[in-house]
Amino acid sequence: MNIVTLLIVWVVTSISLLIISKLPLGVEVDSPQKAFFSAAVLGIVTAVVRPILRLIFAVPDLLTFNLLSGIFTFMIAVVCFSIAAWLVEGFRLRFGIWSAVLGAFALTIINSLVYKLLGV
C-alpha cells in the first residue's frame, strides 16, 4: 500500500465517521478534527489488534470449518471500533456495544461503497 492509497483510506474513513455520527446509531464524533484523529487511531488499533484476535479466533474458526468466519471477522471489527472509541476523547458510543455493532456495520458498508466508487 503506497502513501497515496493510505491517505485516501484515512480521508474516506474520516468522512464515513462523520456521516455515521449524523445517523441515529449512537456514535458521536465531536468535530471533523476528531473524526480525522479517530480514523487514524482506528487504523492503528486495527493494525495491532486484528492479528492478535485472528489468532485467538483461529481455533473456533477451524472447529466450525470456517462457516462462521464472517461473523468472527465482524466481531473483530466491532472490538477495534470499540477500542478506538475508548481511546479517543470526542468519539463516543452512546449505547455501548450496540452502538459499536451498528457503527462498525455502517462503517463497513459506507467504506465499501466509497472504495467501489473510487476504485481503491
C-alpha positions as CSV (number, residue, x, y, z in Angstrom):
1,M,0.0,0.0,0.0
2,N,1.5,3.3,-1.1
3,I,1.2,6.6,0.8
4,V,-1.5,8.0,-1.6
5,T,-3.7,5.0,-1.0
6,L,-3.2,5.3,2.7
7,L,-4.2,8.9,2.7
8,I,-7.3,8.1,0.6
9,V,-8.3,5.4,3.1
10,W,-7.7,7.8,6.0
11,V,-9.9,10.6,4.4
12,V,-12.6,8.1,3.4
13,T,-12.8,6.6,6.9
14,S,-12.9,10.1,8.5
15,I,-15.7,11.2,6.3
16,S,-17.5,7.9,6.9
17,L,-17.2,8.5,10.7
18,L,-18.7,12.0,10.2
19,I,-21.6,10.5,8.2
20,I,-22.2,7.8,10.8
21,S,-22.2,10.4,13.6
22,K,-25.2,12.1,11.9
23,L,-27.2,8.8,11.8
24,P,-29.2,7.7,14.9
25,L,-26.8,4.9,15.7
26,G,-25.4,6.2,19.0
27,V,-22.0,7.0,17.5
28,E,-20.9,10.5,18.4
29,V,-17.9,12.4,16.9
30,D,-17.4,16.0,18.2
31,S,-15.8,17.6,15.2
32,P,-14.1,16.9,11.8
33,Q,-10.7,17.1,13.5
34,K,-11.8,14.4,16.0
35,A,-13.1,12.3,13.0
36,F,-9.6,12.5,11.3
37,F,-7.9,11.6,14.6
38,S,-10.4,8.8,15.3
39,A,-9.8,7.4,11.8
40,A,-6.1,7.3,12.4
41,V,-6.5,5.7,15.8
42,L,-9.0,3.2,14.3
43,G,-6.4,2.3,11.6
44,I,-3.6,1.8,14.2
45,V,-5.8,-0.2,16.5
46,T,-7.0,-2.4,13.6
47,A,-3.4,-3.0,12.5
48,V,-2.3,-4.0,16.0
49,V,-5.4,-5.8,17.4
50,R,-6.7,-7.6,14.3
51,P,-3.8,-10.1,14.0
52,I,-4.0,-10.9,17.7
53,L,-7.7,-11.5,17.6
54,R,-7.4,-13.5,14.3
55,L,-5.1,-15.8,16.2
56,I,-7.5,-16.1,19.1
57,F,-10.4,-16.8,16.8
58,A,-8.5,-19.3,14.7
59,V,-9.5,-22.3,16.9
60,P,-13.2,-21.6,16.8
61,D,-12.9,-20.8,13.1
62,L,-11.3,-24.2,12.5
63,L,-13.8,-26.0,14.7
64,T,-16.7,-24.6,12.6
65,F,-14.9,-25.4,9.3
66,N,-14.8,-21.6,8.5
67,L,-18.6,-21.5,8.5
68,L,-18.6,-18.6,11.0
69,S,-15.6,-16.9,9.6
70,G,-17.6,-13.8,8.5
71,I,-19.1,-13.4,12.0
72,F,-15.7,-13.7,13.6
73,T,-14.3,-11.1,11.3
74,F,-17.2,-8.7,12.1
75,M,-16.7,-9.3,15.8
76,I,-13.1,-8.2,15.4
77,A,-14.2,-5.1,13.6
78,V,-16.6,-4.3,16.5
79,V,-13.9,-4.8,19.0
80,C,-11.5,-2.5,17.1
81,F,-14.2,0.1,16.7
82,S,-14.9,0.0,20.5
83,I,-11.3,0.3,21.4
84,A,-10.8,3.3,19.1
85,A,-13.8,5.0,20.7
86,W,-12.5,4.2,24.2
87,L,-9.1,5.7,23.3
88,V,-10.2,8.9,21.6
89,E,-11.8,11.7,23.5
90,G,-14.6,13.2,21.4
91,F,-15.5,9.8,19.8
92,R,-18.2,8.2,21.9
93,L,-20.5,5.2,21.7
94,R,-23.7,6.3,23.4
95,F,-25.4,2.9,23.6
96,G,-22.3,0.9,24.4
97,I,-21.8,-2.4,22.5
98,W,-24.9,-1.8,20.4
99,S,-23.5,1.5,19.1
100,A,-20.2,-0.3,18.3
101,V,-22.1,-3.1,16.4
102,L,-24.2,-0.6,14.4
103,G,-21.2,1.8,13.9
104,A,-18.9,-1.0,12.7
105,F,-21.6,-2.3,10.3
106,A,-22.3,1.2,8.9
107,L,-18.6,2.0,8.6
108,T,-18.1,-1.2,6.6
109,I,-21.0,-0.5,4.3
110,I,-20.1,3.2,3.7
111,N,-16.4,2.5,3.2
112,S,-17.1,-0.4,0.8
113,L,-19.4,1.8,-1.3
114,V,-16.9,4.7,-1.5
115,Y,-14.0,2.4,-2.3
116,K,-16.0,0.8,-5.1
117,L,-16.7,4.3,-6.5
118,L,-13.0,5.4,-6.1
119,G,-11.6,2.1,-7.3
120,V,-9.4,1.7,-4.3
